[in-house]
């Protein structure tokens, strides 16, 4: 059958070395051409010997494609399987991009039976079947790549005698996530990805469905997305990798595949750059350690101290901190009490306004009243912006229409088992809808992303006032808005910091998770995204959040909460002999079974254990807020879990002003193509 496709990359001078000898005989070298071809909603990596497929000069071009056959004057190939494709008319040594219509020509690939023994070496593999790619060590004669498939087999090593490995990897990164293995910097782990909207990805994963006991949907999802032109996706046909199936059949594969779509975990670093732009890419790793750093494989921690939680702050105790003119006194002491015990339910409505920055800790009662009046006017002006849009206008405003549809769908299933939101005509649902739509007017760049309704619901439940709840929600979003940005740089950084803390606290657990292909901690994604909203019962979420909002004892207590949960489950995970499937299933089944007081007690104990260590690595101190960051924060701050930096490293000289921040060093990003001579 004839199939259509597009050659997006082609490189000659790619040899197979068929002899195991150190010095290859000419007869053992098979010259060939490597191509990346988009074909039938799939993307293929195709290598054939020169005598079978030829150079670009040997490819037969045809200007006209007949419906029932391809005709080219002067060519006959009786046993050929003719495939119609489009080819980029560029030199083989170049870096082809996606062609315009004027650059496309019809081309014939000759899918013939091997006409020589060398023809039997040809192979074609779908990118969805790749598991990993290994690069050669820098400095070794010709650069080569070894491709490993999901089935565990290795394809013949591809030796690039005229360079091109990095160009090929950059093209592959359009369709795949290539993540450098922590154990081997030259090994790229391969995961699929797409560039669909983050909210759409959340919807397919069903992270926020009512059945919060399952991170992954246990039903067959909606039609999967298929590539359009290699970059976008439509809902007409399946992608080149398997769609998620029932969670119980294969929870690991289902979750990891889904998470790769949801988080776009490495997408911020690997996404294609505009034509002509030069992405900020680090040089290839070498075997020498970075100057000023040392690899610390183990940190001796002291004994874990005992911690006892205090009773909640009562209304009477709060009143003792209210001074003349309604100003709060001894605010640090009050915050410390909230951290150690939380708040009594009757106090939350007032105290949360301070914790979330809506009201100033230093303001008087009159100043607070004036501030509320000002913010009330501001809120209703923003609300009027979307309320005044007519249905006819909204039909021409796809962004607002999309936000409204997504919000209506999410609100209809947010905390519906809570009495405050139950029932079909519940006014609380209308308030959720109005506040979230108004937030889209407040933060145009971010808008609405699935999961935000989960963050607003407890705030509205406690505050029970539309305007006050909106501004408290804005204060919360100031803390976590990076979690919902499409680049996902913030989530990537947090997962890297979590892995860093866990490696210091419990190296054996990290090694175990690594051995079971769970070292990426992808199962912690939802924990961090919406601050454990789906992991604890509703009253416990209120207690957890008010403790976290104090900012004590440091800026990343939520990461220690995640470490505490893993620490509580370490024996079950390690002693039960769990594999990757069982690990994910066990973590998912913890939902609604955790005690918030036990988790907070253990998290504080872990913090104290770390801070009493005299040799605590400097980058761990930064995560805990013990020392200021060594470099200014950037949109993509480094958060590499390995290597651990020394306890005190001399401050590095400031980088030149034109030097862009380096990406997360836990992920080796494909470097820019250097001169071809560097690879040969």
N, C-alpha and C positions, 0 to 999 in steps of 0.2 A: 504494500500500500504506500501511496505517496504521502509524504508528510512535509509540512512547511516549517521553516526555522530561520534563525538568524545567527550568523557567525559573529560573535562579539569579541573574540580574541583568536589570534593565530600567530604561531611562532615556529620558525624553522630552526634547524640545528639542534634539535632535541634528540639525543641518542639513547639507545639501550645498550648497556654493556653486558653481553651475554656470557662472558668468561669471568671466573672467580679470581683470575690472576691479577696481581697488583698492576702489571703493565699490560694493557689490552693489546691484542693483535688487531690489525685492521679488519680481519674477517669477523672478529667478535663485536665490532661496533656496528650498530644498525641505526642509520640516520633516519629521522622521521619528523613529522609535523604534529604539534599539539594544538588543539582547537577547543574553544568553549563555545557551545552551540545551544541556543534556545530553540526548543523544538517540542511542539505538542504539549504545552503547559509544563514542560520539564526543561531542565538545563543539564547538558551532557558535557563531560570531559572526554575528548576523543583524540587518540594517538594512532597514527598509521605510518608505516615506513614510506620513504620518499617514492619508491618504485610503485607503491600501491595508490597513494593519493597525490604524490608530486608536490612540487613547490607551488606557489601561487601562480607562477607562469604556466604550470602544467594543468591547472584547473580549467575545465571547459566552461566558458561563459556563454550563456544563451540570452538573446535579447527578447525572445518571445517564448511564452510558456503556453502550450496548447492545453485545452481542458483534458484531453485524453492521452496526452503524451508530450514529451519534450523532444524537440527536433533541433538538431544543430548540423549544419551542412558539413559533410566530410567526416562525420564521426559515426562509428558503428561499434557497439559493444553488446554482443548477443546475450551474455548472462548478467548484465549489469542490473542492479537495482537502483533506479534513478530516484533521487530525492530532491525535491525543489527546496532550495533555501535561499536566503538573502545573504550577501557577503559584503563586508566592509572593504571598500577598495582602498586599502592602505598597505604600506610596506609591512612585511612580516616582522621586522625588527621594531616597529613602532609600538605605541601604547594606544590601541584603538579604543574609542569610546562608542557609545551608541550612535549609530549613523542617522543622518537625516534621510528623508525619502529620496533626495537627489543623489545620495551616495550608495543607494542599494542597487545591486545587480542580481539577476538570477544566475545561479551557479549550480553545477551538477557535481554531487559527490558520487564517486564510483564505489558502490558497495559490492564489490565483486568477491568471489571466492578467491583465496590467496593464490596468486599466480607464481609465487616463489616461496621457499621455506621461510623467508623473512616475513612474508605476509601474515603468517600465523601468530606473529607477536602483536598484531594490532589489537587494541582494546577500546571499549567505550563504556563509561560508567556514569550513572546519574549522580549529580552532586548530593542528592538526598541519601545516597548509599555510603557516603564517606563518613568515617569515624574520626580520623586524625590525619595530619600531614606532618611529616618530619623533614626538616631542612638539614642540609649538610653543615658540618662545622666550618666556620669561616676560615679561609686560608688553604683549604684542601683543593687542589687542582680545579676541576670543573665543579661548579655548584650543581647539586642534584636535589630532587624531592622524592620522597617515598610516600605513597598513598595507601592508607589502610582503610578497608571497608568495614561496614557494620558487622559483616559476617566473620570478621577477624582475619581475613586474608590480606596479603600485601600485593599490590600491583608491582610490576617491574619498576625499578628506580629510573627516574627520568633525569638524564644528565644534560644540562644546558650548556653546550659547548660555546654558544655565542651569547650567553647571558639570557636573562628574561624571567628568572624565578620570581623576583619581586613584582614584576609587571603581572605575571600570572596570578600571584596571590592577591594582588590588589583587585583584579577582576573577580576572583572568587569571593572576595569580601563583599561584593555587591549582593551576593545571594546567600552567603553563609556568615555566621559569626566565627571568627578564628581567634580562639583564646589560648594564650600561651600557658602551657602546663606549669604549675608551681614547681614540679619536680624536674622538669627538663625544659629549659628556655627555648630549645630548638624544636619542640613538639607542640604543634597547634591542635587543640581539640576543636572539633567541628560541630557546630549547632546551627540549625536553620533559623532564619529570621525573616520578618517582613517589615514593611514600613507603614502598616495600617495604623490608624489612630489608636492612642492609648486606651481610650474608653471602649472602643470596639474590641480591643484585645481583652480588657477586663470582662466584657460581656461574654466572649467566647469561653474564657476560663471559668466564668461564673464564680468569681471570688466573693461576690457580695450577694449571693442568693440567700433566701431565707434559711435554707438548711445549712447553717454555718458549721456543722460538724465535718463537712467535706470541703477541703480546699479546692478540689477538682470535681467537676461535674461527673455524676455517675450515669448520666444519660448521654445519648448521642447528641453532639452539639449541632447548631445550625450549619447550613452549608459552609464548607471551609472556603478559604480565600485562595485564589489562584493568581499566578503572576500575569501581569499585563506589561509587556515590554520589558520584563525583567526587573521593574522597579515598583510599580503599583500592584494592586490586587483587586480582583473582582470576585463575585460570589457564584460564578457559573460552573467552575470545575475545580477538582481537588488540586492541592499543591503538590510539588514533587516529592514531599515526604509524607509518611502515613498520618492520617488525621487521628486525633485523640480518640481512643475507644474507652470502654467502661473502665473506671478507675480501679475497680477490684481486680480486673484481669491483669493489669500491668500498671500499678500506681506510679512507679518511678518514671517509666517512659512517658506516661500520660502527663505527669506533673512537669517533668523537665521540658518536654516539648511545648507544653502550654506556657510555662514560665518564660521560655525563650521568646514566645510571641508577646507575652504581657509586659515583661520588664524591659525588653530590648536591652538586655543587661549590658552588653558591650556596644550597643548601637551608637552611643554618643561618641565613641572613639573611632568606630569603624564605618560610620555612615559616609556615603560618597560626598565629596566636596564639589563645589561648583567648578565648572570648567575654568581652567586657568588659575584656580586657587591652589595654594601650596599648604596642605595640612601640616600641623605641627607634629612631627613624627620623630621619635628617638632613634638613635643609631642602633644597629644590630647588637645584641648582647655579646659580650666576649667573656672569656673565662676568668678574667681578673676581677676581683671584687672592686666595687666603687670606692674611690679614695674617701677616707673619712668615715667609712661604715665598716661594721664587722657583722658577720652572721652569728647570732646568739641562738643556739639551738635549745637552750634550757635556762630558765631563770629560777633561782632558788627563792621560793616564796616562804614566808614564815607561816606559823599556824593561823588558821582562820579564826578570828575573834568571835565570841558569842555576841549576838545582837538581840535586843528585846524591843519590840514596838511599844509605843506609848498609846494611851487612850486618845480618842479624837478630841480636837479643840471644841469646847462647848461655847454656847452663846455668852455665858457669863464670863468665861475667860477672854473672849474676844472684846467684850465691853471694857475689861480692865485695860485694854490697849488703846481705847479711844480717849483722846485727850481733849483739851479745850478746842472749841470751834470744829469739833468732829474730826480732828486730824489723828491719824494712827501713830502710836508711839512704839518705840522698840520694835520696829518692823523686822530686823534680822532675827530677833528672838521669836517673833510670831511666825515667821516663815519656817524657822527650824522646828517649831512645834507642829506646823502643818505637815512638814516632811516626815516627822517621826510618828505622827498619829492620824493625820488626815483631819477632816472636818466633820462635825455632826451634821446630819441632814438639814436641819433647820437653818444652819448658818451658810450653807452653800450659795444660796441665791445672792447674798451680798458679797461674800468672800471671793467668789469666782470672778466677779467684775474687776477685782484688784489683781488676782492671779493672772488674768488674761489681758491685763493692760488697758482695759476700758476705762477704769478709774485710776487715778494716780495715788500711790501710797502716801505721798506727802501732801495731797490736797485737802482743803477744808470742806465742810459739808456744803457751804454756799458755792464754792468753786466746782464741786461735783454737780450741783444742780444746774449751774450755768453750762457746764460741759455736756450734760445730758440733753439740755434744750438744743444746743448747737448740733449735736450729733443726731438728734431726732429730725431736725430740719434737713440735714444732709442726707439721711437715709431716705426720707420720702421724696426728695428730689431725684435720687437715683432710681427709686422704685417707679416713679412716674415716667421715667425714660422708657421702660419696657411696657408699662401698662398702657401708654398712649399710642403704642404701635398697633395700627389696624391690621385685621387679617390679610387685607390686600398687600400692605407693606411687608408683613412677615413672609408672605409667599416669595417676595423678592429678597429676603434676608435669610439665606440658608443657614448662616451661623447661629442667629438667634433661634430659628426654628429647630435646628439640631439640638441646641442647649435645652429648649423647652421640652422637646420630646424625650430626651435622655433623663431630664430631671423628673418629669411626670412618671416615667417608668420606674426610676429608682425609688422615688418617694412612696410609690404605691406598695413597695415591699420592704420598707425600712422599719424595723422594730415593731412590726404589726402585732406581735404577741404582747407588747407592753400596753397596759391599759390606757396610757396617755395617747396612744396612736391607733388603738384598735377601732374597728367599725368602719363601714364604707363612707360615711359622711363626717368623719372625724375632723374637727377644725384644726387640730394639730398638723394634719397632713397639708392643709392649705397654707399654714404658716411656714412649714418646711419648704414648700414649693416657692413661695414668695421670697423668702430669704435667700434661697439659692439662686433664683433668677436675678435678684438685686445684686448678689455678689458678682455675677457675670458683668454687671454694669460697673461695679467697683474695681474689678480686676479684669480688664478686657483681655490682657495677654494670656492669662491662665484660663479664664472662663470656668466651665464646670467639667470635672472629670469624675468618673465613677469612684465611689468611696467617700466623697465629700459629704454625702448625706449621712453616712455613718458617724462622721465627726460632729455634725451639727445636731443630730438627734438628742444626745445626752445634754447638750448645752441648752437647747430649747426646753427640754423636760425640766431642768433645774431652774432656769431663769424665768420661764413662763411669761415672757414679754418679747414681742416681735423685734422692737428696735434694740433693746439691750442684748438680746440673743444674737442679733446680727453682728453687733460690734464685738461681742465676746468671741463669736466664731471667726471674725477677721483677725483677732488677736491670736487665736489658735492657729489659723492658717499662716500667720507670720512665722510660726515655728516649723510648720511642716509643709509649706507650699512647694518646696523643692521636691517632695515625694511625688508630686503629681505633674511635674514638668515632663514634657515629652522626651527630652534628652535622657532622663533617668540618671543623670550624673550624681544626684544626691543619694539615690538609692544604691548606686554602685559604690559610692564612698562609704556609706553606712555598713553595707555588707562586708566591705574590706576592713573597716574598723572592728566590726564584730568578730571577724575571723582573727584579727590581730589579738584582741583581748582573749579570745578562747584559746589561742595557741600559747599564750603566756600562762593562763590559768590551768589549762588541762591539755598538755601536749599529747598524752595517749588518746584522749577522745578525738582530737583533731586527726591523729594518724589513723584511728579507726574509721572515721568518716571518710577520709581520703581513700582508704583501702576499699571502701564500699561505694565509691563514686558519688559520695554525698558531701564532699569537702567544700563545695561551692556554697553550702548553706542556703540553697534556693528555697528550702521549706520555711525559712524565716522571713520570706518576703512580705507576706501579709501582716506578720507581727509588727514589722517596722513601718509599713505603709500607713496603717490606720491605728497605730499605737495599741495593738492588742485588743481592739474593740470587739472582735469576734471570738476571742479566746477565753474571756471571763464572763461570768454572769453580769447583767446590767448594773446592779449596785456595786459590784467590785470594780467595774470600769470607772465609775465615778470616783471611787477612792484612789485607784491607780493614777488617774489623770491629774487629780489635784495635788498628789505627791510629786508627780513629774513636773508640773507647772511651777513648782517652787524654784526649779533650777538648781536644787541641792541634791547631793553634795558637789555635783559638777554638771557640765552641759549635756552629758550623754548617759544619763541614768537608764534610759530605755534600752540601751545596748547591754547594760549589766542585768537588766530584767530578763532579756533574752538569754544571756549567759546563765542566769540563775535557773531558768526553766530547763535548759540543757543539762546543767549540773544535777538537778533533781532527777533527771531521767537517764543519766549516764550509765548507771549499772544495768538498768533494764535494756538499754541499747546494746551495750558491749557484752554483757554476760549471757544474753539470750541468743547470741549468734545471729543477730538480724543482718540481713542483706539490705541493699538499697531500697527494694520494694517495701520490706517490713519497717524500715526506718521511717519512711514517709507515711506509711499507714499508721504507725504508732504516734507520730507527731500530730497527724490530723485528728486522731481520736482523743487527744488531750483537751480538745475544745470543750469548754464549760466544766471541766473537771479539776481545774487548778484553783488553789486558794491564794487570793491576792496578798493576804498578810504573810503567808509562808514565802511567797515569791519575793516580796519586798524585803523581808527579813534577810533572806539569802543574798539578794542583790546588794544590800548595804554591807553585809559581811564580806562579800567579794571585793567591794570597793575598799574597805578598811584593810583587807589582806594585801591588796595591790599597793596601796599608798604607804604601807609600813615597810615595803621592800626597799632596801637601800640601793639596789642595783636595777631598779625598774627602768627599762629602755626608754629613751627620750620620746620616741613617737607614741609609746603607750601613755606617758605622762601628758602628752598633748591631747590624746583622746579623752583622758580623764579631767582635763582642764587644770592640771597642776602647774603647767608652764604654758606660756603663750606660744602660738604656732611660730615656727622658725621663719616662715615666709608668709607674706600677705595672702589672705584667702582669695581664691580665684574661682571662676565658674566651674573649673574641673580640678579641685585641689587634690594633691597626691594623697593616697591613703593605702599604701601598699602594706599587706600583712607581713611580707618577708622581703628583704631581711629586716630584722629588728635593729633599730639604731642603737648606738651606745648610750649609756646613761646620760652622759653629757658630751655632746660633740661640739667642737669649736664652731662658732657661727660661720656659715658659709658666706663668702663674699656676695654682695647683691648682684643678681644677674643684670646684664645690659638691658636697657629699657626696651629694646626691640626684641628681646627674647620672650617668646610666649610661654606660659606655664606648661609643664610637661604633664602628659596624661598619667592616670593611675598606673604605677609601676608594677602592680600585681597582674596587669594585663599587658603583654608586649604587643604594641601596635605595629602593624606592618610598616617598615621604614620606606621612605621615599626611594625611588629608583635612583641609584647612583650610576656613574659611568659603567657601561657594560664591562669595561676592562677590570673593574673591581671584582667581578664575579668569575672571570675567566682566569 
